[in-house]
Amino acid sequence: MIFLSLLLACAASAEPGKPLAASGSLKDVYQYSASPSDGRPYFLNTLRTRLTLDARASLFRAHVDYDHEALAGSFFRTREYAAFGLAEAEPWLPMEKTLESGQTWMWRQRLYRGWAGLETDGTIARFGRQRIAWGTGKLWNPTDVLNAHQPLSVEREERRGVDAFYARRALGQLSQAELAWAPRDLWAGHALLGRLRGHLGEYDGSLMGGKVAGSTGSWITGGDFAGDLAEGTLHGEWSYTAPQSRTPFWKAAIGYDYAFPTQTKLWALRDAAVVAEYLHSGSGVLNPARYDVAALLSGREVTLAQDYLGLTYSKDVHPLVKLDLILLNNLNDGSQFFTPSAQWNALPDLYLTAGFQRFSGAKRTELGRAANLVFLQSQYYF
C-alpha cells in the first residue's frame, strides 16, 4: 500500500536518533442489542489489530494506523445491515479492502489513518486520511463538517478521519491559518474550507468558512470560542450553512466543563470532571413523523431534531478504575440516551471496559426507537 511504502522509504533515510517508531494495539469489542425494525436480538464481535507507524526524515513526516479487523455475529442478518452496512462514510482514497466474507462474518484490512507531508517550525502540510478536528464542543460540533463526532457510538475514542489535504501556518505565537480540502470525484462532493484562529484576553476563538459537500454551490460559515470562566471552561461554536438543496440553517452549541478540585468534600465530585452542553440544530425537524431516520442510521447525520442537552461525568474511582456517565436529552420529543461505563486497567497496557446504552422514549422518537445495548471491550497496547 502506498503509505506503507512511504514509511519504509522514510525509515531508510531516517536521521540518526530519529528512527521509525512502531506501536499498536489489539482490541476486542462485543455488542449485544436488538434490531430497531423488528426487535430480533443480535450480537456483533469486532476483533481489531492496529499497527501504528510514525516516521520522519528531515522535513518529511508520515503516519499510519493499519488495521486488520474480523467482524462476526448475527448483526449481519439484520435489516439495518442490509440497508446501511456498518454505517461508515464512503472513503475517497482506496485504502481499505474486504479480504474474505460470509453471511455472518467479514475480514478486512484498512488504513484508519494514513498521511504523509512536510513540517517546519511554523508550517504543516499533509495529505491522506487524517483527523481534522475543528470546533470546541465536547458532544456536538456545528463547525466540524468533515468528520463529525458520533455521540452514540460504542467506541467513542474512535473518531472518523477524512481523505483530505490539510495545511496550517502560524501567524504568530497565538494565531494560525488553516486550509482543508477534501476532494471527491465530482465537484459537488468536494469540501474546501479555511479557518483563522486567534486569541483575545482569556479566550481562544476562530472563524471558518468555505464550500461544503452537497452541491456545486453549497457553503458554510461559522466560528468557535473557548476560555476560562469561574475556574472552568466556557466553550461554544456556531455555523450557518446554505446547501442549495434546501433552506439555509443555523447550528449553535454552548457548553461548560469543570474539574472539581481534590479538596472537594463530597467524594462523588472530588477530582471528577463534568460537562454540560446545549445544541440547537436548525437542520432538524420538530415533528418525529418527518425524521430522516435513514440519515441517522447511515451516519450522514448525528441528530434529527432541533434542541438537545448533554451532560457527562467522569471520575477515577480508583487509580486503576475510571467511571464515565453520558446523558443526552432530545428536548423536542422527550427521548433520552444514557450510557454508564467503567474501565479497569487490569494489567500494564491492558484495559477492560464494560458499559450499557439505554434508549428511552416513545417508539417514534429519535432516541426511543433504538434498543438497549450492552458492550464489553478489552484492549492491549504494545
SERO-4910 file (N, C-alpha, C, O; in steps of 0.05 Angstrom, whole numbers):
BEGIN
 pado doro    nc1    nc2    nc3   cac1   cac2   cac3    cc1    cc2    cc3    oc1    oc2    oc3
  Met    A     17    -24      0      0      0      0     18     25      0     40     24     11
  Ile    A      8     47    -12     24     70    -17     36     82      8     59     91      8
  Phe    A     20     84     30     30     97     53     51     80     69     69     90     81
  Leu    A     47     54     68     67     36     80     93     39     64    115     38     76
  Ser    A     91     41     38    115     45     22    130     71     29    154     72     30
  Leu    A    114     92     33    126    118     41    140    116     67    162    127     71
  Leu    A    128    101     86    141     99    112    167     83    111    187     90    123
  Leu    A    167     62     95    191     46     92    213     63     79    237     61     87
  Ala    A    206     78     59    226     96     46    236    117     65    260    123     65
  Cys    A    218    127     82    226    147    102    245    135    122    265    147    131
  Ala    A    239    110    131    256     97    151    284     92    140    303     94    155
  Ala    A    285     86    114    311     80    102    329    104    102    354    102    103
  Ser    A    317    128    102    333    153    101    330    169    127    336    193    128
  Ala    A    321    156    148    316    170    174    342    182    185    363    171    181
  Glu    A    338    204    199    361    217    211    371    201    235    354    188    248
  Pro    A    396    202    242    406    189    266    391    198    291    386    222    295
  Gly    A    383    179    307    368    185    331    338    189    327    324    195    346
  Lys    A    329    187    302    301    191    297    291    168    279    283    172    256
  Pro    A    291    143    290    283    120    274    253    119    271    238    135    282
  Leu    A    245    100    255    216     94    252    205     84    279    216     65    290
  Ala    A    184     97    288    172     89    314    148     71    309    131     78    292
  Ala    A    146     49    322    125     29    318    111     24    345    124     21    365
  Ser    A     85     22    344     69     14    367     43      2    356     40     -2    332
  Gly    A     25     -4    374     -1    -15    365    -18    -25    387    -13    -20    411
  Ser    A    -40    -38    380    -59    -48    399    -75    -71    388    -77    -75    364
  Leu    A    -85    -87    406   -103   -110    400   -129   -105    415   -128   -102    440
  Lys    A   -151   -103    401   -176    -95    413   -199   -114    406   -201   -123    383
  Asp    A   -215   -121    426   -239   -138    421   -263   -124    433   -263   -117    456
  Val    A   -284   -121    417   -308   -107    425   -332   -125    420   -336   -134    397
  Tyr    A   -348   -131    441   -372   -148    439   -396   -130    444   -397   -116    464
  Gln    A   -416   -131    426   -441   -116    430   -465   -135    428   -466   -153    411
  Tyr    A   -484   -130    445   -509   -146    445   -533   -126    446   -535   -110    464
  Ser    A   -551   -128    426   -574   -110    425   -596   -123    409   -597   -148    407
  Ala    A   -613   -107    397   -636   -118    381   -641    -98    358   -635    -75    360
  Ser    A   -652   -109    337   -658    -93    313   -681    -73    319   -702    -82    329
  Pro    A   -678    -47    314   -700    -28    318   -724    -34    301   -746    -27    308
  Ser    A   -720    -46    278   -742    -50    259   -760    -74    266   -784    -72    263
  Asp    A   -748    -96    275   -765   -120    281   -761   -131    309   -774   -151    316
  Gly    A   -743   -119    325   -739   -128    352   -723   -153    356   -720   -163    379
  Arg    A   -713   -165    335   -698   -190    337   -670   -184    349   -656   -166    340
  Pro    A   -662   -200    370   -636   -195    382   -613   -202    364   -616   -219    346
  Tyr    A   -590   -189    368   -567   -195    352   -542   -190    369   -543   -177    390
  Phe    A   -519   -201    360   -494   -194    372   -474   -188    350   -477   -197    328
  Leu    A   -453   -173    357   -432   -167    339   -406   -166    354   -403   -152    374
  Asn    A   -386   -181    345   -360   -182    357   -339   -171    337   -338   -181    314
  Thr    A   -323   -152    346   -303   -139    329   -276   -144    341   -270   -135    363
  Leu    A   -258   -158    327   -231   -162    335   -213   -146    317   -213   -149    292
  Arg    A   -197   -127    328   -181   -109    312   -152   -109    321   -146   -105    345
  Thr    A   -134   -112    302   -106   -109    307    -97    -83    293   -101    -81    269
  Arg    A    -84    -66    307    -76    -40    296    -46    -36    299    -35    -38    321
  Leu    A    -32    -32    277     -4    -26    277      0      4    271    -10     13    250
  Thr    A     13     18    288     18     47    285     47     52    279     65     43    294
  Leu    A     52     67    257     79     73    249     82    103    246     65    116    233
  Asp    A    103    115    257    110    143    253    138    145    244    156    132    254
  Ala    A    142    162    224    169    165    213    175    194    206    156    210    200
  Arg    A    200    201    206    208    228    198    236    227    186    253    211    194
  Ala    A    240    244    166    267    247    153    268    276    143    255    284    124
  Ser    A    286    291    157    288    320    150    260    333    155    250    332    177
  Leu    A    248    345    134    222    358    137    199    339    133    176    346    137
  Phe    A    205    315    124    184    296    117    172    282    142    187    275    160
  Arg    A    146    279    143    132    265    164    111    246    152    100    252    131
  Ala    A    107    223    165     87    205    156     76    190    180     90    185    200
  His    A     50    182    178     37    168    200     17    148    188      3    154    169
  Val    A     17    124    199     -2    103    190    -13     88    214      1     81    233
  Asp    A    -39     84    214    -53     66    232    -65     44    214    -85     49    201
  Tyr    A    -53     21    214    -60     -1    195    -76    -22    211    -65    -34    229
  Asp    A   -101    -26    203   -119    -44    217   -124    -70    202   -127    -70    177
  His    A   -125    -92    217   -138   -117    208   -162   -121    226   -159   -122    251
  Glu    A   -185   -125    214   -209   -129    230   -224   -154    222   -227   -160    199
  Ala    A   -233   -169    242   -250   -192    238   -276   -186    253   -276   -184    278
  Leu    A   -298   -184    238   -324   -178    249   -342   -203    245   -343   -214    223
  Ala    A   -357   -211    266   -374   -234    264   -398   -231    283   -396   -219    304
  Gly    A   -421   -241    274   -444   -241    290   -470   -240    274   -470   -237    250
  Ser    A   -492   -243    289   -518   -243    276   -527   -215    267   -547   -213    253
  Phe    A   -511   -194    274   -517   -168    264   -518   -167    233   -533   -152    221
  Phe    A   -502   -184    221   -501   -184    191   -527   -194    179   -530   -192    154
  Arg    A   -545   -205    195   -571   -215    184   -593   -194    189   -616   -199    182
  Thr    A   -587   -172    202   -607   -152    208   -615   -135    184   -600   -133    165
  Arg    A   -639   -123    186   -647   -105    164   -630    -80    163   -625    -69    142
  Glu    A   -620    -72    186   -603    -47    187   -577    -52    171   -568    -35    157
  Tyr    A   -565    -76    175   -541    -81    160   -547    -83    130   -531    -74    113
  Ala    A   -569    -96    123   -576    -99     95   -580    -71     82   -573    -68     58
  Ala    A   -590    -52     97   -596    -26     85   -572     -6     87   -568      9     69
  Phe    A   -557     -7    109   -537     13    114   -509      2    119   -490     18    124
  Gly    A   -505    -24    119   -479    -35    124   -470    -28    152   -485    -30    171
  Leu    A   -445    -20    154   -433    -13    181   -436     16    186   -423     27    205
  Ala    A   -452     31    170   -457     59    175   -431     76    175   -427     93    192
  Glu    A   -414     70    156   -389     84    153   -389    103    129   -401     97    109
  Ala    A   -375    125    132   -373    144    110   -359    132     86   -340    117     90
  Glu    A   -367    138     62   -354    128     38   -327    141     35   -326    166     32
  Pro    A   -305    126     34   -279    138     31   -274    146      2   -286    136    -16
  Trp    A   -255    165     -1   -247    173    -28   -222    158    -37   -221    149    -60
  Leu    A   -203    156    -19   -178    141    -26   -183    111    -22   -195    103     -2
  Pro    A   -173     94    -40   -176     65    -38   -157     53    -18   -137     41    -25
  Met    A   -162     57      8   -144     48     29   -157     28     48   -150     27     71
  Glu    A   -176     13     37   -188     -9     53   -199    -30     34   -206    -24     11
  Lys    A   -199    -55     43   -207    -77     26   -218   -100     43   -206   -107     64
  Thr    A   -240   -112     34   -251   -136     47   -236   -160     36   -237   -165     12
  Leu    A   -223   -175     53   -207   -197     45   -224   -222     41   -221   -237     21
  Glu    A   -241   -228     60   -259   -251     59   -285   -243     73   -285   -226     91
  Ser    A   -307   -256     66   -332   -250     79   -351   -274     76   -349   -289     57
  Gly    A   -370   -276     94   -391   -296     93   -418   -283    101   -420   -259    103
  Gln    A   -438   -300    106   -464   -289    113   -464   -276    140   -480   -257    145
  Thr    A   -447   -284    159   -447   -272    186   -419   -264    195   -414   -262    219
  Trp    A   -401   -258    176   -374   -250    184   -361   -235    161   -369   -236    138
  Met    A   -339   -221    169   -324   -205    150   -295   -202    160   -291   -198    184
  Trp    A   -276   -204    142   -248   -199    149   -238   -178    130   -239   -182    105
  Arg    A   -227   -156    140   -219   -134    123   -193   -121    134   -186   -125    157
  Gln    A   -180   -107    116   -157    -90    124   -163    -62    115   -177    -57     95
  Arg    A   -152    -43    129   -156    -15    122   -135      3    136   -122     -5    155
  Leu    A   -133     27    125   -117     48    139   -137     65    154   -152     81    142
  Tyr    A   -137     63    181   -154     80    197   -143    109    195   -159    128    193
  Arg    A   -117    112    195   -104    137    189    -81    130    170    -68    109    172
  Gly    A    -75    149    151    -52    145    133    -46    171    119    -60    177     99
  Trp    A    -26    185    127    -20    211    114     11    214    113     26    202    128
  Ala    A     18    232     95     46    239     92     48    269     86     29    280     75
  Gly    A     69    282     94     71    311     89     97    323     98    117    309    104
  Leu    A     98    349    100    121    365    107    115    381    132     92    390    136
  Glu    A    135    385    149    131    401    174    156    417    180    178    407    180
  Thr    A    152    443    185    173    461    195    163    472    221    143    464    232
  Asp    A    179    491    232    171    503    258    144    516    257    129    515    277
  Gly    A    137    529    235    112    544    234     92    534    214     70    546    211
  Thr    A     98    513    199     81    504    177     78    474    177     97    460    181
  Ile    A     54    465    172     48    437    168     31    433    143     13    448    138
  Ala    A     38    413    127     23    406    103     22    376    101     42    362    101
  Arg    A     -3    365    100     -7    336     99    -28    328     79    -46    344     73
  Phe    A    -25    304     68    -46    293     51    -50    264     58    -31    249     62
  Gly    A    -76    256     59    -83    229     65   -106    227     84   -121    247     87
  Arg    A   -110    204     96   -132    200    114   -124    210    142   -105    199    154
  Gln    A   -137    230    152   -129    243    177   -153    254    192   -175    256    181
  Arg    A   -149    260    217   -170    273    233   -165    303    233   -144    312    243
  Ile    A   -184    319    223   -183    348    223   -203    357    243   -227    359    237
  Ala    A   -194    363    267   -212    368    290   -217    398    292   -200    413    303
  Trp    A   -239    408    283   -247    436    286   -270    438    306   -286    420    308
  Gly    A   -271    460    320   -292    465    339   -283    459    367   -263    446    372
  Thr    A   -299    469    386   -292    466    415   -312    449    430   -308    444    454
  Gly    A   -334    440    417   -354    424    431   -344    397    439   -327    385    426
  Lys    A   -354    387    461   -346    361    471   -366    339    462   -358    316    460
  Leu    A   -391    346    457   -411    327    448   -420    331    419   -424    312    404
  Trp    A   -422    357    412   -431    364    385   -413    386    374   -404    403    389
  Asn    A   -409    386    347   -391    405    334   -404    416    309   -401    404    288
  Pro    A   -419    439    311   -431    451    287   -411    458    265   -419    460    242
  Thr    A   -386    464    272   -366    472    252   -351    449    240   -336    452    221
  Asp    A   -353    425    252   -338    402    242   -355    387    222   -369    368    228
  Val    A   -353    395    197   -369    383    175   -353    362    160   -364    349    142
  Leu    A   -327    358    167   -311    338    152   -311    311    165   -312    291    151
  Asn    A   -311    310    192   -311    284    206   -324    288    233   -312    287    254
  Ala    A   -351    291    231   -366    297    256   -365    274    275   -366    250    267
  His    A   -364    280    301   -364    260    323   -392    248    325   -412    262    324
  Gln    A   -393    221    329   -418    207    332   -423    202    362   -410    184    374
  Pro    A   -440    218    376   -442    216    405   -454    190    415   -452    183    438
  Leu    A   -468    174    397   -480    149    406   -462    125    401   -470    102    406
  Ser    A   -438    130    391   -420    108    384   -411     92    409   -406    103    430
  Val    A   -409     66    405   -398     49    427   -369     55    431   -360     57    454
  Glu    A   -354     57    409   -325     63    411   -321     93    408   -315    103    387
  Arg    A   -325    108    430   -324    137    429   -296    147    423   -293    170    412
  Glu    A   -276    132    429   -249    141    423   -241    138    394   -221    150    385
  Glu    A   -257    123    379   -252    120    350   -265    144    336   -290    146    335
  Arg    A   -250    161    324   -260    185    310   -256    182    280   -233    177    271
  Arg    A   -276    187    265   -274    185    236   -253    204    225   -250    226    234
  Gly    A   -238    194    205   -220    211    191   -232    219    164   -253    210    157
  Val    A   -217    236    150   -226    245    124   -203    244    105   -180    251    113
  Asp    A   -207    236     80   -187    237     60   -184    265     49   -201    275     35
  Ala    A   -162    278     56   -160    307     51   -132    317     50   -113    303     60
  Phe    A   -128    341     39   -104    356     42   -108    377     64   -129    390     64
  Tyr    A    -89    379     82    -91    398    104    -65    413    107    -43    402    106
  Ala    A    -68    439    111    -44    456    116    -50    476    138    -72    485    142
  Arg    A    -30    481    154    -32    500    176     -7    518    177     16    508    175
  Arg    A    -11    544    180     11    563    181      8    581    205    -13    594    209
  Ala    A     29    583    222     28    600    245     30    629    236     46    636    219
  Leu    A     13    646    249     13    675    243     24    691    266     21    715    267
  Gly    A     36    678    285     45    690    310     45    669    331     40    645    326
  Gln    A     50    677    356     51    657    378     24    645    384     22    622    392
  Leu    A      2    660    380    -25    651    388    -44    651    364    -68    647    369
  Ser    A    -35    654    340    -54    655    317    -44    636    295    -20    630    293
  Gln    A    -63    626    279    -56    609    257    -77    609    236   -100    615    241
  Ala    A    -70    601    212    -88    598    189    -88    569    180    -67    557    180
  Glu    A   -112    559    174   -114    531    166   -129    528    140   -147    545    134
  Leu    A   -123    508    124   -137    502    100   -142    472     99   -124    456    104
  Ala    A   -166    464     92   -173    436     89   -188    432     63   -208    446     57
  Trp    A   -178    413     47   -191    407     21   -196    377     20   -177    361     19
  Ala    A   -222    369     20   -230    341     18   -241    336    -10   -265    342    -14
  Pro    A   -225    326    -28   -234    323    -56   -252    298    -59   -251    280    -43
  Arg    A   -268    299    -80   -284    276    -88   -284    275   -119   -272    292   -132
  Asp    A   -296    255   -130   -296    252   -159   -310    274   -174   -302    282   -195
  Leu    A   -332    284   -162   -347    306   -173   -344    331   -156   -342    329   -131
  Trp    A   -345    355   -168   -342    380   -153   -364    383   -132   -358    394   -111
  Ala    A   -388    373   -137   -409    376   -117   -402    362    -91   -412    370    -70
  Gly    A   -385    342    -92   -378    328    -67   -353    339    -54   -346    330    -32
  His    A   -340    358    -66   -316    370    -54   -323    387    -30   -344    398    -28
  Ala    A   -304    389    -11   -305    408     11   -279    423     11   -257    411     11
  Leu    A   -280    450     11   -256    467     11   -261    489     32   -277    507     27
  Leu    A   -247    487     54   -252    504     77   -227    517     88   -205    507     86
  Gly    A   -231    542     98   -209    556    111   -217    564    139   -240    566    146
  Arg    A   -197    568    156   -202    575    184   -179    593    195   -156    588    190
  Leu    A   -187    614    209   -168    632    222   -173    630    252   -195    632    262
  Arg    A   -151    626    266   -153    623    295   -136    643    309   -113    649    301
  Gly    A   -146    655    331   -132    675    346   -138    675    375   -151    656    385
  His    A   -129    695    390   -132    696    419   -138    725    427   -127    744    417
  Leu    A   -157    727    446   -165    753    456   -170    751    486   -189    738    494
  Gly    A   -153    764    502   -157    762    531   -154    734    541   -133    721    537
  Glu    A   -174    723    554   -174    696    565   -186    676    546   -189    652    553
  Tyr    A   -192    684    522   -207    667    504   -192    662    477   -180    680    466
  Asp    A   -194    637    468   -186    630    441   -211    630    423   -232    623    432
  Gly    A   -207    639    398   -230    639    380   -222    634    352   -198    637    345
  Ser    A   -241    627    335   -235    622    307   -259    629    289   -281    629    299
  Leu    A   -253    634    264   -274    638    243   -267    619    221   -244    616    213
  Met    A   -288    606    209   -283    588    188   -305    591    166   -325    604    171
  Gly    A   -299    580    143   -319    581    121   -308    569     96   -285    563     94
  Gly    A   -327    565     77   -319    555     51   -340    537     39   -363    537     48
  Lys    A   -332    522     19   -351    504      5   -353    478     21   -333    467     31
  Val    A   -378    467     22   -382    441     34   -394    422     14   -405    431     -7
  Ala    A   -393    396     19   -404    377      1   -435    379      0   -447    387     20
  Gly    A   -446    371    -22   -475    372    -25   -485    381    -52   -502    368    -64
  Ser    A   -473    403    -61   -479    413    -88   -456    430    -97   -437    435    -82
  Thr    A   -457    440   -121   -435    456   -132   -432    483   -118   -410    494   -119
  Gly    A   -453    493   -105   -451    519    -93   -457    519    -63   -462    541    -52
  Ser    A   -457    496    -50   -462    495    -21   -439    508     -6   -416    505    -13
  Trp    A   -446    524     15   -425    537     30   -432    539     60   -456    535     67
  Ile    A   -412    544     76   -416    546    105   -398    569    116   -377    574    105
  Thr    A   -407    582    137   -390    600    152   -396    595    182   -418    587    189
  Gly    A   -377    600    199   -381    595    227   -357    604    244   -339    617    234
  Gly    A   -357    595    269   -335    602    287   -338    588    313   -358    574    318
  Asp    A   -318    590    330   -319    578    357   -302    594    376   -287    611    368
  Phe    A   -306    588    402   -290    602    423   -288    583    447   -303    564    450
  Ala    A   -268    588    464   -264    574    489   -246    590    507   -227    602    498
  Gly    A   -253    591    533   -237    607    551   -245    601    580   -266    589    585
  Asp    A   -229    611    598   -233    606    627   -256    623    637   -260    646    630
  Leu    A   -273    610    654   -295    623    668   -300    609    694   -307    585    694
  Ala    A   -298    623    716   -304    612    742   -290    585    747   -302    566    756
  Glu    A   -264    585    741   -246    562    746   -253    538    728   -242    516    731
  Gly    A   -271    542    709   -277    522    689   -273    533    661   -259    553    658
  Thr    A   -284    520    641   -280    529    613   -307    532    600   -323    513    598
  Leu    A   -312    556    589   -336    561    573   -328    558    544   -309    569    535
  His    A   -344    542    529   -338    538    501   -364    540    485   -386    535    495
  Gly    A   -361    547    459   -384    549    442   -376    550    413   -353    556    407
  Glu    A   -394    544    395   -389    546    367   -416    549    352   -437    542    362
  Trp    A   -414    560    327   -438    565    311   -431    561    282   -408    563    274
  Ser    A   -452    556    266   -447    555    237   -473    562    223   -495    558    233
  Tyr    A   -470    573    199   -493    579    181   -487    565    155   -466    570    142
  Thr    A   -504    547    146   -500    531    122   -521    536    102   -545    537    108
  Ala    A   -512    540     77   -531    544     54   -525    521     34   -508    524     17
  Pro    A   -540    499     36   -534    476     20   -546    476     -8   -541    458    -24
  Gln    A   -562    497    -16   -575    499    -42   -598    479    -45   -618    486    -57
  Ser    A   -594    455    -36   -615    435    -40   -638    438    -20   -658    424    -23
  Arg    A   -635    456      0   -656    460     20   -652    488     31   -633    502     24
  Thr    A   -670    496     49   -669    522     62   -643    524     79   -637    505     94
  Pro    A   -629    547     79   -605    550     96   -613    548    126   -636    552    133
  Phe    A   -594    540    142   -600    535    171   -576    543    188   -553    544    179
  Trp    A   -582    549    213   -562    555    234   -558    530    252   -577    514    256
  Lys    A   -534    527    262   -529    509    284   -512    523    305   -494    539    297
  Ala    A   -517    518    330   -501    531    351   -500    512    375   -519    498    382
  Ala    A   -477    513    389   -474    497    413   -459    514    434   -441    530    426
  Ile    A   -466    511    459   -452    525    480   -450    506    504   -469    491    510
  Gly    A   -427    506    517   -424    487    539   -404    497    559   -390    517    556
  Tyr    A   -403    482    581   -385    489    603   -373    463    615   -388    445    620
  Asp    A   -347    463    618   -335    439    631   -319    448    656   -307    469    656
  Tyr    A   -320    431    676   -308    438    702   -296    413    714   -308    392    714
  Ala    A   -272    416    726   -259    395    740   -259    402    770   -247    422    778
  Phe    A   -272    386    786   -273    392    815   -246    387    828   -232    367    821
  Pro    A   -238    404    846   -211    401    859   -210    378    879   -231    368    887
  Thr    A   -186    371    886   -181    349    905   -193    355    932   -200    337    947
  Gln    A   -195    381    939   -205    389    965   -236    387    968   -246    392    989
  Thr    A   -250    380    947   -279    378    948   -287    357    968   -276    335    968
  Lys    A   -306    364    986   -313    346   1008   -329    322    998   -325    300   1008
  Leu    A   -347    326    980   -364    305    970   -348    286    953   -337    294    932
  Trp    A   -346    260    960   -329    241    946   -337    238    917   -319    236    900
  Ala    A   -362    238    911   -372    234    883   -362    256    865   -360    252    840
  Leu    A   -356    280    875   -347    302    859   -317    307    861   -306    322    844
  Arg    A   -304    296    880   -275    300    884   -259    291    860   -261    267    853
  Asp    A   -245    309    847   -228    302    823   -245    293    799   -234    281    781
  Ala    A   -271    298    800   -288    290    778   -289    312    757   -285    336    764
  Ala    A   -294    305    732   -296    324    710   -325    322    699   -334    300    693
  Val    A   -338    345    696   -365    346    686   -367    365    662   -352    385    661
  Val    A   -385    359    644   -390    376    621   -420    379    617   -435    359    619
  Ala    A   -429    403    612   -457    408    605   -457    423    578   -442    442    574
  Glu    A   -474    414    559   -473    426    532   -501    426    520   -516    407    522
  Tyr    A   -507    448    507   -533    452    493   -528    455    464   -509    469    455
  Leu    A   -544    442    447   -542    445    418   -569    453    406   -590    442    414
  His    A   -568    472    388   -591    478    371   -583    472    342   -563    482    332
  Ser    A   -599    455    329   -593    447    301   -616    456    284   -637    443    284
  Gly    A   -612    477    268   -633    486    250   -639    468    227   -660    471    214
  Ser    A   -622    448    222   -628    429    201   -647    407    210   -657    392    193
  Gly    A   -653    406    235   -671    385    246   -700    393    242   -707    415    233
  Val    A   -718    375    250   -747    380    249   -760    375    276   -748    362    293
  Leu    A   -784    386    280   -797    383    306   -817    360    306   -825    350    328
  Asn    A   -826    352    283   -846    331    281   -832    304    277   -819    300    257
  Pro    A   -833    285    297   -820    259    294   -828    244    269   -812    228    259
  Ala    A   -851    249    259   -860    235    235   -843    243    210   -843    229    190
  Arg    A   -829    266    212   -813    275    190   -783    270    194   -767    279    178
  Tyr    A   -776    254    215   -748    248    219   -737    232    196   -750    214    185
  Asp    A   -713    239    188   -698    224    167   -681    203    181   -657    206    184
  Val    A   -694    182    189   -681    161    205   -658    148    189   -638    140    200
  Ala    A   -662    146    163   -641    134    146   -615    150    147   -594    138    147
  Ala    A   -617    176    149   -593    193    151   -578    187    177   -554    188    178
  Leu    A   -593    182    199   -581    176    225   -568    149    224   -545    146    233
  Leu    A   -582    129    214   -572    101    214   -549     98    195   -531     80    200
  Ser    A   -548    114    174   -526    112    155   -501    128    163   -480    125    151
  Gly    A   -504    144    184   -481    160    194   -479    187    180   -459    201    185
  Arg    A   -498    194    162   -496    220    149   -504    243    167   -495    266    162
  Glu    A   -520    238    187   -528    258    207   -523    247    235   -523    223    239
  Val    A   -519    265    254   -515    257    282   -539    264    299   -542    254    322
  Thr    A   -557    282    289   -582    289    303   -604    292    283   -599    297    260
  Leu    A   -629    290    293   -653    293    276   -671    316    284   -684    327    267
  Ala    A   -672    322    309   -689    344    319   -674    370    320   -653    373    306
  Gln    A   -683    389    337   -670    415    337   -656    423    363   -636    437    362
  Asp    A   -665    413    385   -654    422    411   -646    399    428   -662    380    432
  Tyr    A   -622    400    439   -610    378    455   -595    389    479   -584    411    478
  Leu    A   -595    373    500   -579    379    524   -563    354    531   -574    333    533
  Gly    A   -537    358    535   -520    335    542   -505    340    567   -496    363    573
  Leu    A   -501    319    583   -486    320    608   -467    297    609   -475    274    603
  Thr    A   -442    301    618   -423    280    621   -410    282    649   -408    304    660
  Tyr    A   -402    259    659   -389    257    685   -367    236    683   -371    215    673
  Ser    A   -343    243    692   -320    225    691   -304    227    717   -298    248    727
  Lys    A   -298    203    728   -283    203    753   -266    178    756   -275    156    749
  Asp    A   -242    181    766   -225    158    773   -234    149    801   -226    161    821
  Val    A   -250    128    802   -259    118    828   -237    102    843   -239     97    867
  His    A   -216     96    828   -193     81    839   -170     87    819   -175     93    796
  Pro    A   -145     86    828   -123     92    810   -124     75    784   -112     82    764
  Leu    A   -138     52    785   -139     34    762   -167     32    750   -171     17    731
  Val    A   -187     46    761   -214     44    751   -226     72    746   -225     90    763
  Lys    A   -237     75    722   -249    100    714   -278     96    707   -286     77    693
  Leu    A   -295    114    717   -324    114    712   -332    137    694   -324    159    698
  Asp    A   -348    131    673   -358    151    655   -389    149    653   -399    127    651
  Leu    A   -402    172    654   -431    173    650   -437    194    629   -426    216    630
  Ile    A   -455    188    611   -464    206    590   -494    206    588   -506    184    586
  Leu    A   -506    229    589   -535    232    586   -541    252    564   -532    275    566
  Leu    A   -556    244    544   -564    262    522   -595    263    522   -608    243    523
  Asn    A   -605    288    520   -634    292    520   -642    306    495   -632    327    487
  Asn    A   -662    294    481   -675    308    458   -697    325    471   -718    314    480
  Leu    A   -694    351    471   -713    369    485   -739    372    470   -758    383    481
  Asn    A   -740    364    445   -764    367    429   -783    344    431   -807    348    434
  Asp    A   -773    319    430   -791    296    432   -789    281    458   -804    262    463
  Gly    A   -772    291    476   -770    280    503   -755    254    506   -754    242    528
  Ser    A   -742    244    485   -727    219    487   -700    224    499   -690    246    499
  Gln    A   -688    202    510   -662    204    524   -644    181    517   -652    159    508
  Phe    A   -618    187    520   -597    167    517   -579    168    541   -569    190    548
  Phe    A   -575    145    555   -558    145    579   -539    121    577   -548     99    571
  Thr    A   -513    127    581   -494    105    580   -474    107    603   -458    126    603
  Pro    A   -474     88    621   -452     86    641   -432     66    631   -439     46    618
  Ser    A   -407     71    637   -386     52    630   -363     54    651   -359     75    663
  Ala    A   -350     32    655   -327     30    673   -304     17    660   -306     -3    646
  Gln    A   -280     29    663   -256     19    652   -236     11    674   -231     27    692
  Trp    A   -225    -13    671   -206    -23    691   -179    -29    678   -178    -44    659
  Asn    A   -158    -16    688   -131    -22    679   -121    -47    693   -107    -46    713
  Ala    A   -129    -70    682   -126    -96    696    -96   -103    699    -88   -113    719
  Leu    A    -81    -99    677    -52   -105    677    -38    -82    662    -51    -66    649
  Pro    A    -12    -80    664      2    -59    649     -5    -62    619     -2    -82    607
  Asp    A    -16    -40    608    -23    -38    580    -48    -53    572    -55    -55    549
  Leu    A    -62    -65    592    -87    -79    586   -111    -65    600   -110    -60    624
  Tyr    A   -131    -58    584   -154    -43    594   -180    -59    588   -184    -66    565
  Leu    A   -196    -63    608   -222    -77    605   -245    -57    610   -244    -43    630
  Thr    A   -264    -56    592   -287    -37    595   -313    -52    592   -316    -70    575
  Ala    A   -332    -44    609   -360    -54    607   -379    -31    607   -374    -12    622
  Gly    A   -400    -32    591   -418    -10    590   -446    -18    581   -450    -40    571
  Phe    A   -464      1    583   -492     -4    577   -503     21    564   -499     43    574
  Gln    A   -518     19    542   -531     41    529   -561     38    532   -573     18    523
  Arg    A   -574     57    546   -603     56    550   -616     78    533   -610    102    536
  Phe    A   -635     70    516   -650     89    500   -679     89    511   -691     68    514
  Ser    A   -689    113    517   -716    115    528   -732    136    513   -721    156    503
  Gly    A   -758    131    512   -777    149    498   -796    133    482   -794    109    480
  Ala    A   -816    147    471   -835    133    454   -822    121    429   -800    130    421
  Lys    A   -834    101    418   -822     86    396   -816    103    372   -797     98    357
  Arg    A   -832    124    367   -828    140    344   -808    163    348   -802    178    330
  Thr    A   -798    166    373   -779    187    378   -751    180    369   -745    157    362
  Glu    A   -733    200    369   -706    195    358   -690    175    375   -679    156    364
  Leu    A   -689    180    401   -673    163    419   -689    140    432   -678    124    446
  Gly    A   -715    139    426   -732    118    437   -736     94    419   -744     73    427
  Arg    A   -729     98    393   -734     76    374   -713     55    375   -718     32    367
  Ala    A   -689     61    385   -667     41    386   -670     23    410   -681     31    431
  Ala    A   -660     -1    408   -660    -20    430   -636    -15    448   -615     -6    439
  Asn    A   -638    -23    474   -616    -20    492   -593    -38    483   -597    -58    469
  Leu    A   -569    -31    491   -545    -45    481   -525    -49    504   -521    -31    520
  Val    A   -514    -73    506   -492    -79    525   -467    -83    510   -467    -96    488
  Phe    A   -445    -73    520   -419    -77    507   -397    -84    527   -397    -74    549
  Leu    A   -379   -100    518   -355   -108    532   -331   -103    514   -332   -109    490
  Gln    A   -309    -94    526   -286    -87    509   -260    -93    524   -258    -87    548
  Ser    A   -241   -104    510   -214   -107    521   -194    -96    501   -198    -99    476
  Gln    A   -173    -83    510   -154    -70    492   -126    -73    505   -122    -65    528
  Tyr    A   -108    -83    489    -80    -86    498    -62    -70    480    -64    -72    456
  Tyr    A    -45    -53    492    -27    -36    477      1    -48    477     10    -58    497
  Phe    A     14    -46    454     42    -56    452     59    -37    437     83    -42    433
***
